[in-house]
Amino acid sequence: MKKVTEETTAGKSEARPSGLDDLIQQGARQIVQQAIEAELAALLERYDNVKTLDGRRTVIRNATCLSARLSRRSARSP
């Protein structure tokens, strides 16, 4: 990958990805995210009929709960 070098205030150079590299990385992230979403959807569909004794689904998507816990943790961190 081509790196663009910048001078920092301390005089040390810092390498950062160029605009094209950023675009490629963003596209790769989107592809991975779409693949994960598709795999999760297939898993949820596969176990859709599996229920607990009281009728609730045993396999659920719980991302909202996870993001709430992560945001609470980050709020507590100094």
N, CA, C and O atoms as a Tripos MOL2 file, in Angstrom:
@<TRIPOS>MOLECULE
protein
  312   311    78     0     0
PROTEIN
NO_CHARGES

@<TRIPOS>ATOM
      1 N           0.8310   -1.1890    0.0000 N.3       1 MET1
      2 CA          0.0000    0.0000    0.0000 C.3       1 MET1
      3 C           0.8700    1.2440    0.0000 C.2       1 MET1
      4 O           1.9310    1.2790    0.6220 O.2       1 MET1
      5 N           0.4220    2.2220   -0.6790 N.am      2 LYS2
      6 CA          1.1330    3.4870   -0.6960 C.3       2 LYS2
      7 C           0.7820    4.2490    0.5730 C.2       2 LYS2
      8 O          -0.3880    4.3430    0.9450 O.2       2 LYS2
      9 N           1.7800    4.7840    1.2260 N.am      3 LYS3
     10 CA          1.5600    5.5500    2.4460 C.3       3 LYS3
     11 C           1.9440    7.0030    2.2040 C.2       3 LYS3
     12 O           2.9210    7.2880    1.5110 O.2       3 LYS3
     13 N           1.1870    7.9010    2.7680 N.am      4 VAL4
     14 CA          1.4820    9.3240    2.7100 C.3       4 VAL4
     15 C           2.1100    9.6880    4.0400 C.2       4 VAL4
     16 O           1.5740    9.3510    5.0960 O.2       4 VAL4
     17 N           3.2490   10.3770    3.9980 N.am      5 THR5
     18 CA          3.9580   10.7120    5.2230 C.3       5 THR5
     19 C           3.6860   12.1550    5.6010 C.2       5 THR5
     20 O           3.7540   13.0540    4.7630 O.2       5 THR5
     21 N           3.3760   12.3640    6.8770 N.am      6 GLU6
     22 CA          3.1420   13.7090    7.3980 C.3       6 GLU6
     23 C           4.1240   13.9950    8.5210 C.2       6 GLU6
     24 O           4.5140   13.0930    9.2630 O.2       6 GLU6
     25 N           4.5180   15.2410    8.6400 N.am      7 GLU7
     26 CA          5.3470   15.6550    9.7590 C.3       7 GLU7
     27 C           4.4370   16.0270   10.9210 C.2       7 GLU7
     28 O           3.4930   16.8010   10.7560 O.2       7 GLU7
     29 N           4.7200   15.4790   12.0860 N.am      8 THR8
     30 CA          3.9400   15.8290   13.2690 C.3       8 THR8
     31 C           4.6330   16.9580   14.0010 C.2       8 THR8
     32 O           5.7420   17.3450   13.6350 O.2       8 THR8
     33 N           4.0030   17.4870   15.0210 N.am      9 THR9
     34 CA          4.5800   18.6080   15.7630 C.3       9 THR9
     35 C           5.8490   18.2090   16.4910 C.2       9 THR9
     36 O           6.6920   19.0670   16.7570 O.2       9 THR9
     37 N           6.0140   16.9350   16.8230 N.am     10 ALA10
     38 CA          7.2130   16.4820   17.5190 C.3      10 ALA10
     39 C           8.3740   16.2430   16.5560 C.2      10 ALA10
     40 O           9.4790   15.9200   16.9900 O.2      10 ALA10
     41 N           8.1340   16.3980   15.2600 N.am     11 GLY11
     42 CA          9.1840   16.2130   14.2830 C.3      11 GLY11
     43 C           9.2840   14.7980   13.7490 C.2      11 GLY11
     44 O          10.0890   14.5280   12.8580 O.2      11 GLY11
     45 N           8.4780   13.8910   14.2820 N.am     12 LYS12
     46 CA          8.4800   12.5180   13.7920 C.3      12 LYS12
     47 C           7.4930   12.4130   12.6370 C.2      12 LYS12
     48 O           6.4480   13.0630   12.6400 O.2      12 LYS12
     49 N           7.8300   11.5970   11.6620 N.am     13 SER13
     50 CA          6.9080   11.4110   10.5440 C.3      13 SER13
     51 C           5.9290   10.2930   10.8850 C.2      13 SER13
     52 O           6.2730    9.3180   11.5520 O.2      13 SER13
     53 N           4.7170   10.4640   10.4140 N.am     14 GLU14
     54 CA          3.6570    9.4980   10.6860 C.3      14 GLU14
     55 C           3.0700    9.0600    9.3490 C.2      14 GLU14
     56 O           2.6900    9.9010    8.5330 O.2      14 GLU14
     57 N           2.9920    7.7620    9.1190 N.am     15 ALA15
     58 CA          2.4420    7.2480    7.8630 C.3      15 ALA15
     59 C           0.9430    7.0440    8.0150 C.2      15 ALA15
     60 O           0.4710    6.5370    9.0330 O.2      15 ALA15
     61 N           0.2040    7.4440    6.9920 N.am     16 ARG16
     62 CA         -1.2450    7.2300    6.9850 C.3      16 ARG16
     63 C          -1.6350    6.7890    5.5850 C.2      16 ARG16
     64 O          -0.9730    7.1460    4.6100 O.2      16 ARG16
     65 N          -2.7050    6.0160    5.4820 N.am     17 PRO17
     66 CA         -3.1330    5.5550    4.1590 C.3      17 PRO17
     67 C          -3.5760    6.7150    3.2700 C.2      17 PRO17
     68 O          -4.1200    7.7050    3.7570 O.2      17 PRO17
     69 N          -3.3390    6.5860    1.9630 N.am     18 SER18
     70 CA         -3.7860    7.6080    1.0200 C.3      18 SER18
     71 C          -5.2840    7.4760    0.8010 C.2      18 SER18
     72 O          -5.8970    6.5350    1.3060 O.2      18 SER18
     73 N          -5.8830    8.3910    0.0630 N.am     19 GLY19
     74 CA         -7.3190    8.3940   -0.1780 C.3      19 GLY19
     75 C          -7.8120    7.1300   -0.8540 C.2      19 GLY19
     76 O          -8.8740    6.6130   -0.5060 O.2      19 GLY19
     77 N          -7.0510    6.6270   -1.8180 N.am     20 LEU20
     78 CA         -7.4430    5.4000   -2.5090 C.3      20 LEU20
     79 C          -7.4080    4.2120   -1.5520 C.2      20 LEU20
     80 O          -8.2950    3.3590   -1.5880 O.2      20 LEU20
     81 N          -6.4000    4.1530   -0.7060 N.am     21 ASP21
     82 CA         -6.3150    3.0730    0.2800 C.3      21 ASP21
     83 C          -7.4840    3.1330    1.2540 C.2      21 ASP21
     84 O          -8.0310    2.0980    1.6350 O.2      21 ASP21
     85 N          -7.8670    4.3400    1.6570 N.am     22 ASP22
     86 CA         -9.0280    4.4980    2.5390 C.3      22 ASP22
     87 C         -10.2840    3.9570    1.8720 C.2      22 ASP22
     88 O         -11.0910    3.2770    2.5060 O.2      22 ASP22
     89 N         -10.4430    4.2620    0.5970 N.am     23 LEU23
     90 CA        -11.6110    3.8020   -0.1510 C.3      23 LEU23
     91 C         -11.6290    2.2760   -0.2560 C.2      23 LEU23
     92 O         -12.6810    1.6550   -0.1080 O.2      23 LEU23
     93 N         -10.4820    1.6840   -0.5060 N.am     24 ILE24
     94 CA        -10.3830    0.2230   -0.5960 C.3      24 ILE24
     95 C         -10.6990   -0.4130    0.7510 C.2      24 ILE24
     96 O         -11.4260   -1.4050    0.8090 O.2      24 ILE24
     97 N         -10.1650    0.1430    1.8320 N.am     25 GLN25
     98 CA        -10.4340   -0.3960    3.1660 C.3      25 GLN25
     99 C         -11.9100   -0.2830    3.5190 C.2      25 GLN25
    100 O         -12.4830   -1.2040    4.1010 O.2      25 GLN25
    101 N         -12.5220    0.8310    3.1720 N.am     26 GLN26
    102 CA        -13.9440    1.0200    3.4440 C.3      26 GLN26
    103 C         -14.7760   -0.0040    2.6670 C.2      26 GLN26
    104 O         -15.7180   -0.5790    3.2120 O.2      26 GLN26
    105 N         -14.4350   -0.2300    1.4120 N.am     27 GLY27
    106 CA        -15.1380   -1.2290    0.6100 C.3      27 GLY27
    107 C         -14.9730   -2.6330    1.1780 C.2      27 GLY27
    108 O         -15.9240   -3.4150    1.2050 O.2      27 GLY27
    109 N         -13.7680   -2.9470    1.6300 N.am     28 ALA28
    110 CA        -13.5170   -4.2640    2.2300 C.3      28 ALA28
    111 C         -14.3330   -4.4420    3.5050 C.2      28 ALA28
    112 O         -14.8840   -5.5160    3.7490 O.2      28 ALA28
    113 N         -14.4100   -3.3910    4.3170 N.am     29 ARG29
    114 CA        -15.2230   -3.4600    5.5440 C.3      29 ARG29
    115 C         -16.6870   -3.7240    5.2160 C.2      29 ARG29
    116 O         -17.3440   -4.5220    5.8840 O.2      29 ARG29
    117 N         -17.1950   -3.0520    4.1880 N.am     30 GLN30
    118 CA        -18.5930   -3.2350    3.7910 C.3      30 GLN30
    119 C         -18.8440   -4.6580    3.3050 C.2      30 GLN30
    120 O         -19.8790   -5.2460    3.6200 O.2      30 GLN30
    121 N         -17.9150   -5.2090    2.5480 N.am     31 ILE31
    122 CA        -18.0690   -6.5800    2.0500 C.3      31 ILE31
    123 C         -18.0870   -7.5670    3.2150 C.2      31 ILE31
    124 O         -18.9200   -8.4720    3.2520 O.2      31 ILE31
    125 N         -17.1760   -7.3920    4.1570 N.am     32 VAL32
    126 CA        -17.1370   -8.2780    5.3240 C.3      32 VAL32
    127 C         -18.4180   -8.1380    6.1410 C.2      32 VAL32
    128 O         -18.9820   -9.1400    6.5810 O.2      32 VAL32
    129 N         -18.8820   -6.9060    6.3460 N.am     33 GLN33
    130 CA        -20.1080   -6.6850    7.1040 C.3      33 GLN33
    131 C         -21.3050   -7.3460    6.4170 C.2      33 GLN33
    132 O         -22.1390   -7.9580    7.0850 O.2      33 GLN33
    133 N         -21.3960   -7.2300    5.1020 N.am     34 GLN34
    134 CA        -22.4940   -7.8600    4.3650 C.3      34 GLN34
    135 C         -22.4270   -9.3800    4.4670 C.2      34 GLN34
    136 O         -23.4600  -10.0390    4.5880 O.2      34 GLN34
    137 N         -21.2290   -9.9380    4.4200 N.am     35 ALA35
    138 CA        -21.0760  -11.3890    4.5390 C.3      35 ALA35
    139 C         -21.5020  -11.8680    5.9250 C.2      35 ALA35
    140 O         -22.1580  -12.9010    6.0580 O.2      35 ALA35
    141 N         -21.1270  -11.1150    6.9480 N.am     36 ILE36
    142 CA        -21.5170  -11.4760    8.3150 C.3      36 ILE36
    143 C         -23.0250  -11.3790    8.4800 C.2      36 ILE36
    144 O         -23.6420  -12.2580    9.0810 O.2      36 ILE36
    145 N         -23.6250  -10.3110    7.9470 N.am     37 GLU37
    146 CA        -25.0820  -10.1480    8.0300 C.3      37 GLU37
    147 C         -25.7990  -11.2990    7.3320 C.2      37 GLU37
    148 O         -26.7980  -11.8040    7.8460 O.2      37 GLU37
    149 N         -25.3040  -11.7220    6.1670 N.am     38 ALA38
    150 CA        -25.9290  -12.8270    5.4350 C.3      38 ALA38
    151 C         -25.8010  -14.1340    6.2120 C.2      38 ALA38
    152 O         -26.7460  -14.9210    6.2740 O.2      38 ALA38
    153 N         -24.6380  -14.3580    6.7980 N.am     39 GLU39
    154 CA        -24.4320  -15.5710    7.5870 C.3      39 GLU39
    155 C         -25.3310  -15.5780    8.8220 C.2      39 GLU39
    156 O         -25.8930  -16.6130    9.1800 O.2      39 GLU39
    157 N         -25.4630  -14.4310    9.4640 N.am     40 LEU40
    158 CA        -26.3280  -14.3230   10.6370 C.3      40 LEU40
    159 C         -27.7870  -14.5450   10.2620 C.2      40 LEU40
    160 O         -28.5180  -15.2270   10.9810 O.2      40 LEU40
    161 N         -28.2130  -13.9760    9.1440 N.am     41 ALA41
    162 CA        -29.5960  -14.1620    8.6950 C.3      41 ALA41
    163 C         -29.8820  -15.6370    8.4220 C.2      41 ALA41
    164 O         -30.9570  -16.1330    8.7590 O.2      41 ALA41
    165 N         -28.9290  -16.3360    7.8140 N.am     42 ALA42
    166 CA        -29.1040  -17.7680    7.5490 C.3      42 ALA42
    167 C         -29.1790  -18.5570    8.8510 C.2      42 ALA42
    168 O         -29.9850  -19.4790    8.9760 O.2      42 ALA42
    169 N         -28.3460  -18.1980    9.8140 N.am     43 LEU43
    170 CA        -28.3610  -18.8760   11.1120 C.3      43 LEU43
    171 C         -29.6820  -18.6490   11.8370 C.2      43 LEU43
    172 O         -30.2630  -19.5840   12.3880 O.2      43 LEU43
    173 N         -30.1530  -17.4060   11.8350 N.am     44 LEU44
    174 CA        -31.4240  -17.1010   12.4950 C.3      44 LEU44
    175 C         -32.5800  -17.8320   11.8230 C.2      44 LEU44
    176 O         -33.4900  -18.3140   12.4980 O.2      44 LEU44
    177 N         -32.5450  -17.9170   10.5020 N.am     45 GLU45
    178 CA        -33.6000  -18.6260    9.7720 C.3      45 GLU45
    179 C         -33.5640  -20.1220   10.0820 C.2      45 GLU45
    180 O         -34.6050  -20.7640   10.2160 O.2      45 GLU45
    181 N         -32.3600  -20.6610   10.1920 N.am     46 ARG46
    182 CA        -32.2060  -22.0940   10.4710 C.3      46 ARG46
    183 C         -32.7920  -22.4720   11.8250 C.2      46 ARG46
    184 O         -33.3910  -23.5380   11.9660 O.2      46 ARG46
    185 N         -32.6230  -21.6030   12.8250 N.am     47 TYR47
    186 CA        -33.0900  -21.9040   14.1750 C.3      47 TYR47
    187 C         -34.3790  -21.1660   14.5330 C.2      47 TYR47
    188 O         -34.7180  -21.0550   15.7110 O.2      47 TYR47
    189 N         -35.0910  -20.6680   13.5460 N.am     48 ASP48
    190 CA        -36.3170  -19.9070   13.7920 C.3      48 ASP48
    191 C         -37.3950  -20.7440   14.4730 C.2      48 ASP48
    192 O         -38.1790  -20.2210   15.2640 O.2      48 ASP48
    193 N         -37.4350  -22.0310   14.1700 N.am     49 ASN49
    194 CA        -38.4850  -22.8780   14.7300 C.3      49 ASN49
    195 C         -38.1310  -23.4650   16.0940 C.2      49 ASN49
    196 O         -38.9700  -24.1380   16.6930 O.2      49 ASN49
    197 N         -36.9290  -23.2390   16.6050 N.am     50 VAL50
    198 CA        -36.5180  -23.7770   17.8990 C.3      50 VAL50
    199 C         -36.9670  -22.8050   18.9860 C.2      50 VAL50
    200 O         -36.5660  -21.6410   19.0050 O.2      50 VAL50
    201 N         -37.8030  -23.3040   19.8850 N.am     51 LYS51
    202 CA        -38.3820  -22.4560   20.9330 C.3      51 LYS51
    203 C         -38.1030  -23.0570   22.3110 C.2      51 LYS51
    204 O         -37.8570  -24.2560   22.4420 O.2      51 LYS51
    205 N         -38.1450  -22.2110   23.3240 N.am     52 THR52
    206 CA        -38.0530  -22.6820   24.6980 C.3      52 THR52
    207 C         -39.4020  -23.2460   25.1150 C.2      52 THR52
    208 O         -40.3650  -23.1830   24.3500 O.2      52 THR52
    209 N         -39.4780  -23.7930   26.3190 N.am     53 LEU53
    210 CA        -40.7410  -24.3630   26.7990 C.3      53 LEU53
    211 C         -41.8350  -23.3140   26.9200 C.2      53 LEU53
    212 O         -43.0170  -23.6290   26.7820 O.2      53 LEU53
    213 N         -41.4490  -22.0650   27.1780 N.am     54 ASP54
    214 CA        -42.4690  -21.0140   27.2910 C.3      54 ASP54
    215 C         -42.7310  -20.3030   25.9590 C.2      54 ASP54
    216 O         -43.4100  -19.2770   25.9390 O.2      54 ASP54
    217 N         -42.2060  -20.8300   24.8500 N.am     55 GLY55
    218 CA        -42.5450  -20.3230   23.5240 C.3      55 GLY55
    219 C         -41.6400  -19.2470   22.9520 C.2      55 GLY55
    220 O         -41.8980  -18.7450   21.8580 O.2      55 GLY55
    221 N         -40.5930  -18.8850   23.6630 N.am     56 ARG56
    222 CA        -39.6840  -17.8650   23.1270 C.3      56 ARG56
    223 C         -38.6180  -18.5160   22.2560 C.2      56 ARG56
    224 O         -38.2630  -19.6790   22.4470 O.2      56 ARG56
    225 N         -38.1120  -17.7430   21.2930 N.am     57 ARG57
    226 CA        -37.0540  -18.2560   20.4220 C.3      57 ARG57
    227 C         -35.7740  -18.4540   21.2250 C.2      57 ARG57
    228 O         -35.4710  -17.6730   22.1270 O.2      57 ARG57
    229 N         -35.0270  -19.5010   20.8920 N.am     58 THR58
    230 CA        -33.7810  -19.7720   21.6060 C.3      58 THR58
    231 C         -32.5930  -19.0360   21.0010 C.2      58 THR58
    232 O         -31.6300  -18.7310   21.7040 O.2      58 THR58
    233 N         -32.6510  -18.7500   19.7130 N.am     59 VAL59
    234 CA        -31.5630  -18.0430   19.0350 C.3      59 VAL59
    235 C         -32.1160  -16.7210   18.5370 C.2      59 VAL59
    236 O         -33.0360  -16.6840   17.7190 O.2      59 VAL59
    237 N         -31.5390  -15.6270   19.0440 N.am     60 ILE60
    238 CA        -32.0040  -14.2960   18.6600 C.3      60 ILE60
    239 C         -30.8120  -13.4220   18.3130 C.2      60 ILE60
    240 O         -29.6730  -13.7210   18.6700 O.2      60 ILE60
    241 N         -31.0980  -12.3520   17.6200 N.am     61 ARG61
    242 CA        -30.0750  -11.3420   17.3390 C.3      61 ARG61
    243 C         -30.0880  -10.3740   18.5090 C.2      61 ARG61
    244 O         -31.1250   -9.7860   18.8150 O.2      61 ARG61
    245 N         -28.9620  -10.2030   19.1560 N.am     62 ASN62
    246 CA        -28.9180   -9.4140   20.3690 C.3      62 ASN62
    247 C         -27.9510   -8.2430   20.2410 C.2      62 ASN62
    248 O         -27.3220   -7.8650   21.2290 O.2      62 ASN62
    249 N         -27.8170   -7.6710   19.0790 N.am     63 ALA63
    250 CA        -26.8510   -6.5960   18.8490 C.3      63 ALA63
    251 C         -27.2220   -5.3240   19.5930 C.2      63 ALA63
    252 O         -26.3330   -4.5910   20.0260 O.2      63 ALA63
    253 N         -28.5110   -5.0420   19.7540 N.am     64 THR64
    254 CA        -28.8950   -3.8020   20.4300 C.3      64 THR64
    255 C         -28.5010   -3.8430   21.8920 C.2      64 THR64
    256 O         -28.0850   -2.8300   22.4540 O.2      64 THR64
    257 N         -28.6290   -4.9950   22.5090 N.am     65 CYS65
    258 CA        -28.2290   -5.1320   23.9040 C.3      65 CYS65
    259 C         -26.7200   -4.9700   24.0350 C.2      65 CYS65
    260 O         -26.2440   -4.3000   24.9520 O.2      65 CYS65
    261 N         -25.9690   -5.5760   23.1280 N.am     66 LEU66
    262 CA        -24.5210   -5.4800   23.1550 C.3      66 LEU66
    263 C         -24.0670   -4.0410   22.9730 C.2      66 LEU66
    264 O         -23.1850   -3.5850   23.7010 O.2      66 LEU66
    265 N         -24.6400   -3.3200   22.0310 N.am     67 SER67
    266 CA        -24.2190   -1.9380   21.8060 C.3      67 SER67
    267 C         -24.5620   -1.0630   23.0010 C.2      67 SER67
    268 O         -23.8260   -0.1240   23.3050 O.2      67 SER67
    269 N         -25.6660   -1.3520   23.6850 N.am     68 ALA68
    270 CA        -26.0170   -0.5830   24.8750 C.3      68 ALA68
    271 C         -25.0020   -0.8280   25.9840 C.2      68 ALA68
    272 O         -24.6030    0.1030   26.6830 O.2      68 ALA68
    273 N         -24.5790   -2.0970   26.1460 N.am     69 ARG69
    274 CA        -23.5760   -2.4000   27.1720 C.3      69 ARG69
    275 C         -22.2470   -1.7370   26.8450 C.2      69 ARG69
    276 O         -21.5780   -1.2140   27.7350 O.2      69 ARG69
    277 N         -21.8620   -1.7560   25.5680 N.am     70 LEU70
    278 CA        -20.5970   -1.1420   25.1790 C.3      70 LEU70
    279 C         -20.6240    0.3650   25.3940 C.2      70 LEU70
    280 O         -19.6280    0.9420   25.8300 O.2      70 LEU70
    281 N         -21.7460    1.0110   25.0960 N.am     71 SER71
    282 CA        -21.8140    2.4560   25.2800 C.3      71 SER71
    283 C         -21.7930    2.8140   26.7590 C.2      71 SER71
    284 O         -21.2390    3.8470   27.1360 O.2      71 SER71
    285 N         -22.3890    1.9740   27.6050 N.am     72 ARG72
    286 CA        -22.3340    2.2370   29.0470 C.3      72 ARG72
    287 C         -20.9170    2.0820   29.5610 C.2      72 ARG72
    288 O         -20.4680    2.8640   30.3990 O.2      72 ARG72
    289 N         -20.1980    1.0590   29.0540 N.am     73 ARG73
    290 CA        -18.8140    0.8650   29.4750 C.3      73 ARG73
    291 C         -17.9480    2.0450   29.0640 C.2      73 ARG73
    292 O         -17.1310    2.5180   29.8550 O.2      73 ARG73
    293 N         -18.1130    2.5200   27.8470 N.am     74 SER74
    294 CA        -17.2770    3.6250   27.3780 C.3      74 SER74
    295 C         -17.5970    4.9080   28.1300 C.2      74 SER74
    296 O         -16.7250    5.7620   28.2900 O.2      74 SER74
    297 N         -18.8300    5.0570   28.5920 N.am     75 ALA75
    298 CA        -19.1890    6.2440   29.3680 C.3      75 ALA75
    299 C         -18.5060    6.2230   30.7260 C.2      75 ALA75
    300 O         -18.1780    7.2740   31.2760 O.2      75 ALA75
    301 N         -18.2890    5.0140   31.2750 N.am     76 ARG76
    302 CA        -17.6310    4.8990   32.5750 C.3      76 ARG76
    303 C         -16.1210    5.0630   32.4770 C.2      76 ARG76
    304 O         -15.4860    5.4590   33.4540 O.2      76 ARG76
    305 N         -15.5320    4.7680   31.3240 N.am     77 SER77
    306 CA        -14.0800    4.8470   31.1720 C.3      77 SER77
    307 C         -13.6200    6.2950   31.2060 C.2      77 SER77
    308 O         -14.2750    7.1710   30.6420 O.2      77 SER77
    309 N         -12.4860    6.5500   31.8720 N.am     78 PRO78
    310 CA        -11.9890    7.9440   31.9300 C.3      78 PRO78
    311 C         -11.4250    8.4170   30.6210 C.2      78 PRO78
    312 O         -10.9740    9.5580   30.5200 O.2      78 PRO78
@<TRIPOS>BOND
     1     1     2 1
     2     2     3 1
     3     3     4 2
     4     3     5 am
     5     5     6 1
     6     6     7 1
     7     7     8 2
     8     7     9 am
     9     9    10 1
    10    10    11 1
    11    11    12 2
    12    11    13 am
    13    13    14 1
    14    14    15 1
    15    15    16 2
    16    15    17 am
    17    17    18 1
    18    18    19 1
    19    19    20 2
    20    19    21 am
    21    21    22 1
    22    22    23 1
    23    23    24 2
    24    23    25 am
    25    25    26 1
    26    26    27 1
    27    27    28 2
    28    27    29 am
    29    29    30 1
    30    30    31 1
    31    31    32 2
    32    31    33 am
    33    33    34 1
    34    34    35 1
    35    35    36 2
    36    35    37 am
    37    37    38 1
    38    38    39 1
    39    39    40 2
    40    39    41 am
    41    41    42 1
    42    42    43 1
    43    43    44 2
    44    43    45 am
    45    45    46 1
    46    46    47 1
    47    47    48 2
    48    47    49 am
    49    49    50 1
    50    50    51 1
    51    51    52 2
    52    51    53 am
    53    53    54 1
    54    54    55 1
    55    55    56 2
    56    55    57 am
    57    57    58 1
    58    58    59 1
    59    59    60 2
    60    59    61 am
    61    61    62 1
    62    62    63 1
    63    63    64 2
    64    63    65 am
    65    65    66 1
    66    66    67 1
    67    67    68 2
    68    67    69 am
    69    69    70 1
    70    70    71 1
    71    71    72 2
    72    71    73 am
    73    73    74 1
    74    74    75 1
    75    75    76 2
    76    75    77 am
    77    77    78 1
    78    78    79 1
    79    79    80 2
    80    79    81 am
    81    81    82 1
    82    82    83 1
    83    83    84 2
    84    83    85 am
    85    85    86 1
    86    86    87 1
    87    87    88 2
    88    87    89 am
    89    89    90 1
    90    90    91 1
    91    91    92 2
    92    91    93 am
    93    93    94 1
    94    94    95 1
    95    95    96 2
    96    95    97 am
    97    97    98 1
    98    98    99 1
    99    99   100 2
   100    99   101 am
   101   101   102 1
   102   102   103 1
   103   103   104 2
   104   103   105 am
   105   105   106 1
   106   106   107 1
   107   107   108 2
   108   107   109 am
   109   109   110 1
   110   110   111 1
   111   111   112 2
   112   111   113 am
   113   113   114 1
   114   114   115 1
   115   115   116 2
   116   115   117 am
   117   117   118 1
   118   118   119 1
   119   119   120 2
   120   119   121 am
   121   121   122 1
   122   122   123 1
   123   123   124 2
   124   123   125 am
   125   125   126 1
   126   126   127 1
   127   127   128 2
   128   127   129 am
   129   129   130 1
   130   130   131 1
   131   131   132 2
   132   131   133 am
   133   133   134 1
   134   134   135 1
   135   135   136 2
   136   135   137 am
   137   137   138 1
   138   138   139 1
   139   139   140 2
   140   139   141 am
   141   141   142 1
   142   142   143 1
   143   143   144 2
   144   143   145 am
   145   145   146 1
   146   146   147 1
   147   147   148 2
   148   147   149 am
   149   149   150 1
   150   150   151 1
   151   151   152 2
   152   151   153 am
   153   153   154 1
   154   154   155 1
   155   155   156 2
   156   155   157 am
   157   157   158 1
   158   158   159 1
   159   159   160 2
   160   159   161 am
   161   161   162 1
   162   162   163 1
   163   163   164 2
   164   163   165 am
   165   165   166 1
   166   166   167 1
   167   167   168 2
   168   167   169 am
   169   169   170 1
   170   170   171 1
   171   171   172 2
   172   171   173 am
   173   173   174 1
   174   174   175 1
   175   175   176 2
   176   175   177 am
   177   177   178 1
   178   178   179 1
   179   179   180 2
   180   179   181 am
   181   181   182 1
   182   182   183 1
   183   183   184 2
   184   183   185 am
   185   185   186 1
   186   186   187 1
   187   187   188 2
   188   187   189 am
   189   189   190 1
   190   190   191 1
   191   191   192 2
   192   191   193 am
   193   193   194 1
   194   194   195 1
   195   195   196 2
   196   195   197 am
   197   197   198 1
   198   198   199 1
   199   199   200 2
   200   199   201 am
   201   201   202 1
   202   202   203 1
   203   203   204 2
   204   203   205 am
   205   205   206 1
   206   206   207 1
   207   207   208 2
   208   207   209 am
   209   209   210 1
   210   210   211 1
   211   211   212 2
   212   211   213 am
   213   213   214 1
   214   214   215 1
   215   215   216 2
   216   215   217 am
   217   217   218 1
   218   218   219 1
   219   219   220 2
   220   219   221 am
   221   221   222 1
   222   222   223 1
   223   223   224 2
   224   223   225 am
   225   225   226 1
   226   226   227 1
   227   227   228 2
   228   227   229 am
   229   229   230 1
   230   230   231 1
   231   231   232 2
   232   231   233 am
   233   233   234 1
   234   234   235 1
   235   235   236 2
   236   235   237 am
   237   237   238 1
   238   238   239 1
   239   239   240 2
   240   239   241 am
   241   241   242 1
   242   242   243 1
   243   243   244 2
   244   243   245 am
   245   245   246 1
   246   246   247 1
   247   247   248 2
   248   247   249 am
   249   249   250 1
   250   250   251 1
   251   251   252 2
   252   251   253 am
   253   253   254 1
   254   254   255 1
   255   255   256 2
   256   255   257 am
   257   257   258 1
   258   258   259 1
   259   259   260 2
   260   259   261 am
   261   261   262 1
   262   262   263 1
   263   263   264 2
   264   263   265 am
   265   265   266 1
   266   266   267 1
   267   267   268 2
   268   267   269 am
   269   269   270 1
   270   270   271 1
   271   271   272 2
   272   271   273 am
   273   273   274 1
   274   274   275 1
   275   275   276 2
   276   275   277 am
   277   277   278 1
   278   278   279 1
   279   279   280 2
   280   279   281 am
   281   281   282 1
   282   282   283 1
   283   283   284 2
   284   283   285 am
   285   285   286 1
   286   286   287 1
   287   287   288 2
   288   287   289 am
   289   289   290 1
   290   290   291 1
   291   291   292 2
   292   291   293 am
   293   293   294 1
   294   294   295 1
   295   295   296 2
   296   295   297 am
   297   297   298 1
   298   298   299 1
   299   299   300 2
   300   299   301 am
   301   301   302 1
   302   302   303 1
   303   303   304 2
   304   303   305 am
   305   305   306 1
   306   306   307 1
   307   307   308 2
   308   307   309 am
   309   309   310 1
   310   310   311 1
   311   311   312 2
@<TRIPOS>SUBSTRUCTURE
     1 MET1         2 RESIDUE 1 A MET
     2 LYS2         6 RESIDUE 1 A LYS
     3 LYS3        10 RESIDUE 1 A LYS
     4 VAL4        14 RESIDUE 1 A VAL
     5 THR5        18 RESIDUE 1 A THR
     6 GLU6        22 RESIDUE 1 A GLU
     7 GLU7        26 RESIDUE 1 A GLU
     8 THR8        30 RESIDUE 1 A THR
     9 THR9        34 RESIDUE 1 A THR
    10 ALA10       38 RESIDUE 1 A ALA
    11 GLY11       42 RESIDUE 1 A GLY
    12 LYS12       46 RESIDUE 1 A LYS
    13 SER13       50 RESIDUE 1 A SER
    14 GLU14       54 RESIDUE 1 A GLU
    15 ALA15       58 RESIDUE 1 A ALA
    16 ARG16       62 RESIDUE 1 A ARG
    17 PRO17       66 RESIDUE 1 A PRO
    18 SER18       70 RESIDUE 1 A SER
    19 GLY19       74 RESIDUE 1 A GLY
    20 LEU20       78 RESIDUE 1 A LEU
    21 ASP21       82 RESIDUE 1 A ASP
    22 ASP22       86 RESIDUE 1 A ASP
    23 LEU23       90 RESIDUE 1 A LEU
    24 ILE24       94 RESIDUE 1 A ILE
    25 GLN25       98 RESIDUE 1 A GLN
    26 GLN26      102 RESIDUE 1 A GLN
    27 GLY27      106 RESIDUE 1 A GLY
    28 ALA28      110 RESIDUE 1 A ALA
    29 ARG29      114 RESIDUE 1 A ARG
    30 GLN30      118 RESIDUE 1 A GLN
    31 ILE31      122 RESIDUE 1 A ILE
    32 VAL32      126 RESIDUE 1 A VAL
    33 GLN33      130 RESIDUE 1 A GLN
    34 GLN34      134 RESIDUE 1 A GLN
    35 ALA35      138 RESIDUE 1 A ALA
    36 ILE36      142 RESIDUE 1 A ILE
    37 GLU37      146 RESIDUE 1 A GLU
    38 ALA38      150 RESIDUE 1 A ALA
    39 GLU39      154 RESIDUE 1 A GLU
    40 LEU40      158 RESIDUE 1 A LEU
    41 ALA41      162 RESIDUE 1 A ALA
    42 ALA42      166 RESIDUE 1 A ALA
    43 LEU43      170 RESIDUE 1 A LEU
    44 LEU44      174 RESIDUE 1 A LEU
    45 GLU45      178 RESIDUE 1 A GLU
    46 ARG46      182 RESIDUE 1 A ARG
    47 TYR47      186 RESIDUE 1 A TYR
    48 ASP48      190 RESIDUE 1 A ASP
    49 ASN49      194 RESIDUE 1 A ASN
    50 VAL50      198 RESIDUE 1 A VAL
    51 LYS51      202 RESIDUE 1 A LYS
    52 THR52      206 RESIDUE 1 A THR
    53 LEU53      210 RESIDUE 1 A LEU
    54 ASP54      214 RESIDUE 1 A ASP
    55 GLY55      218 RESIDUE 1 A GLY
    56 ARG56      222 RESIDUE 1 A ARG
    57 ARG57      226 RESIDUE 1 A ARG
    58 THR58      230 RESIDUE 1 A THR
    59 VAL59      234 RESIDUE 1 A VAL
    60 ILE60      238 RESIDUE 1 A ILE
    61 ARG61      242 RESIDUE 1 A ARG
    62 ASN62      246 RESIDUE 1 A ASN
    63 ALA63      250 RESIDUE 1 A ALA
    64 THR64      254 RESIDUE 1 A THR
    65 CYS65      258 RESIDUE 1 A CYS
    66 LEU66      262 RESIDUE 1 A LEU
    67 SER67      266 RESIDUE 1 A SER
    68 ALA68      270 RESIDUE 1 A ALA
    69 ARG69      274 RESIDUE 1 A ARG
    70 LEU70      278 RESIDUE 1 A LEU
    71 SER71      282 RESIDUE 1 A SER
    72 ARG72      286 RESIDUE 1 A ARG
    73 ARG73      290 RESIDUE 1 A ARG
    74 SER74      294 RESIDUE 1 A SER
    75 ALA75      298 RESIDUE 1 A ALA
    76 ARG76      302 RESIDUE 1 A ARG
    77 SER77      306 RESIDUE 1 A SER
    78 PRO78      310 RESIDUE 1 A PRO
